[in-house]
Amino acid sequence: MPQRDIDLAPQRTDAGIPDYSDPSGDDFVALARDTVTVRSMQEGDLRALVRIDKQHTGRDRNDYYETKLKEVMSESGVRVSLVAEIDDAPAGYVMARVDFGEFGRTEPTAVIDTIGVDRDYAHLGVAQALLSQLLANLATLHVETVRSTIRWDNFGLLSFMQRAGFTPAQRLVLTRRID
């Protein structure tokens, strides 16, 4: 019986057009940064952050975002927060930081504090582009782990993070109200 060559990475096509995305099959990240412009967050982004957040929360959290933006711009040792733009307007953002150790651990870990996409740009790859660029930036900094905390009932965000490769952590979060 003649030996057959097996193509371990067959060329994929979509509507007859070759697919040059990441051959590992990680289509979530592959080329996402090429579809939406992503840049570093700037002080002038405050109004857009508050507007996008209000679409999702129904609240004006200007004070919160003003404090977070100040932290991102001046207090963080490593700036990794990003804004996505479509037609030169902010379409989404991700606020993250790099912690160089906590609870006795010394390895750097990134923490995603907040992510938001303008509802007018939902399902256009904005969140994927933001996360893809964030992961690329963190890899350059030799950060190997990214974590975030999400409400258990935020099924849309949980689903998005799962598609992005996030899994539940082996960590128990405890809270207590102070009366």
C-alpha positions in Angstrom: 0.0 0.0 0.0 1.5 3.3 -1.0 2.3 5.8 1.7 0.1 8.9 1.6 1.3 12.3 2.6 -1.0 13.9 5.2 -1.4 17.7 5.1 -1.4 18.6 8.8 -2.3 22.2 8.1 -4.7 22.1 5.1 -5.5 25.4 3.5 -8.8 26.7 4.7 -11.1 28.7 2.5 -14.1 30.9 3.0 -16.3 31.3 0.0 -13.4 30.1 -2.1 -11.0 32.8 -0.7 -7.9 31.5 1.1 -7.9 32.1 4.9 -4.5 33.3 6.0 -5.4 33.6 9.6 -3.5 31.9 12.4 -3.2 28.2 11.4 -3.5 27.1 15.0 -7.2 27.7 14.7 -7.3 30.5 17.2 -9.6 32.6 15.1 -10.7 34.7 18.1 -7.4 36.5 18.1 -6.2 36.0 14.5 -6.1 39.3 12.6 -8.5 41.0 15.0 -6.1 43.9 15.5 -6.1 44.4 11.7 -9.8 45.1 11.5 -10.2 47.8 14.1 -7.7 50.6 15.0 -6.5 50.2 18.6 -4.3 52.8 20.4 -3.1 53.6 23.9 -5.7 55.3 26.1 -5.3 59.1 26.5 -6.6 61.7 29.0 -9.0 63.0 26.4 -10.9 59.7 26.3 -12.7 60.3 29.6 -16.0 61.4 28.0 -16.1 58.5 25.7 -15.4 56.0 28.5 -18.2 57.4 30.6 -20.6 57.5 27.7 -19.9 53.8 26.7 -20.1 52.7 30.4 -23.5 54.5 30.8 -24.9 52.5 27.9 -24.2 49.3 29.8 -24.8 50.3 33.4 -27.4 53.1 33.1 -25.4 55.2 35.5 -23.0 58.1 35.1 -19.8 56.9 36.7 -17.7 59.9 35.8 -15.9 60.0 39.1 -15.0 56.4 38.9 -13.6 56.8 35.4 -11.8 60.0 36.2 -10.0 58.2 39.1 -9.2 55.1 36.9 -8.0 57.3 34.0 -5.7 59.2 36.4 -4.4 55.9 37.7 -3.8 54.6 34.1 -2.1 57.8 33.0 0.1 58.7 35.9 0.2 56.1 38.6 0.7 52.9 36.7 4.3 51.8 36.1 3.3 50.1 32.9 0.5 51.5 30.7 -1.5 48.9 28.9 -5.0 50.4 28.7 -6.3 50.7 25.2 -9.0 52.4 23.1 -10.5 51.1 19.8 -11.5 53.6 17.2 -13.9 53.4 14.2 -14.1 56.4 12.0 -11.8 58.3 14.3 -14.3 57.9 17.2 -13.8 55.8 20.4 -15.7 52.5 19.8 -14.5 50.6 22.9 -11.9 50.4 25.6 -10.1 48.0 27.9 -8.5 49.2 31.1 -5.8 46.9 32.5 -2.8 47.0 34.7 0.3 44.8 35.3 0.9 43.7 38.9 4.4 42.6 39.6 3.5 40.2 42.3 0.8 39.8 45.0 0.1 37.5 47.9 3.8 36.4 48.0 4.0 35.7 44.3 6.6 37.5 42.2 5.6 36.8 38.6 3.9 39.6 36.7 0.2 39.2 36.2 -2.1 41.5 34.1 -5.5 42.4 35.4 -8.4 43.5 33.2 -10.3 46.0 35.3 -12.9 47.2 32.8 -13.9 46.5 29.2 -16.6 48.2 27.2 -17.9 48.5 23.6 -20.2 51.2 22.3 -23.5 49.5 21.5 -23.4 51.2 18.0 -20.3 49.1 17.2 -21.4 45.8 18.9 -20.5 42.6 16.9 -18.0 44.4 14.7 -14.9 42.8 16.4 -14.1 45.8 18.6 -13.7 43.7 21.8 -11.7 41.1 20.0 -9.4 43.7 18.6 -8.9 45.3 22.0 -8.2 42.0 23.7 -5.9 40.8 20.9 -3.8 44.0 21.1 -3.7 43.8 24.9 -2.5 40.2 24.8 0.2 41.2 22.2 1.4 44.1 24.4 1.5 41.9 27.5 3.4 39.2 25.7 6.0 41.8 24.8 6.3 42.6 28.5 6.7 38.9 29.3 3.5 38.7 31.2 2.2 35.2 31.1 -1.1 35.4 32.9 -4.1 37.7 32.6 -7.1 37.6 34.9 -10.3 39.5 35.5 -13.3 39.3 37.8 -16.8 39.1 36.2 -20.2 38.9 37.8 -21.5 35.4 37.7 -24.7 36.5 35.9 -23.0 38.6 33.2 -23.5 35.8 30.7 -22.6 37.9 27.6 -19.2 38.9 29.0 -18.6 35.4 30.4 -19.3 33.9 27.0 -17.0 36.4 25.3 -14.1 35.7 27.8 -14.6 32.0 27.3 -14.3 32.3 23.5 -11.2 34.4 24.1 -9.6 31.4 26.0 -10.3 32.4 29.6 -11.2 29.7 32.1 -12.3 29.8 35.7 -9.4 30.3 38.1 -8.6 28.2 41.1 -9.2 31.2 43.4 -11.9 31.8 45.9 -12.9 35.4 46.3 -14.3 36.4 49.7 -16.2 39.5 50.5 -17.7 41.0 53.7 -19.8 44.1 54.1 -18.5 46.5 56.7 -21.4 47.8 58.8 
